[in-house]
Amino acid sequence: MTKSSPVKTTRRYLILLSFLFVALTWFVVSQTAHAFTNPTQSPPNGTPGPISVTDGGTGASTVSGARSNLGAAASGANTDITS
C-alpha cells in the first residue's frame, strides 16, 4: 500500500468538507423556507391548526379573523389605530 501525499489528503478533506457544507446549507435553507411557507404550527397541546390567542397566536386562519380575535381594527380610527 502506498502512502498518500499530504497535499492529496488535504485536498480530499477539503472536498469532503465542501460537500458537507453544501449539504448542511441546503438543509438549513429548506427548513427555513418551510417555516415561511407553512406558518400554521402546532400549539403546545399538539393539535395542528391555528394557534389560539391564549397560546400566543391569533386563533384564526384569515387576516380578518385574526383582527377580530385580537380586537384590532381593519382600518380607520380605533383604539389601536389612530389614522
Secondary structure, 3 states (H helix, E strand, C coil): CCCCCHHHHHHHHHHHHHHHHHHHHHHHHHHHHHHHHCCCCCCCCCCCCCCCHHHCCCCCCCHHHHHHHHCCCCCCCCCCCCC
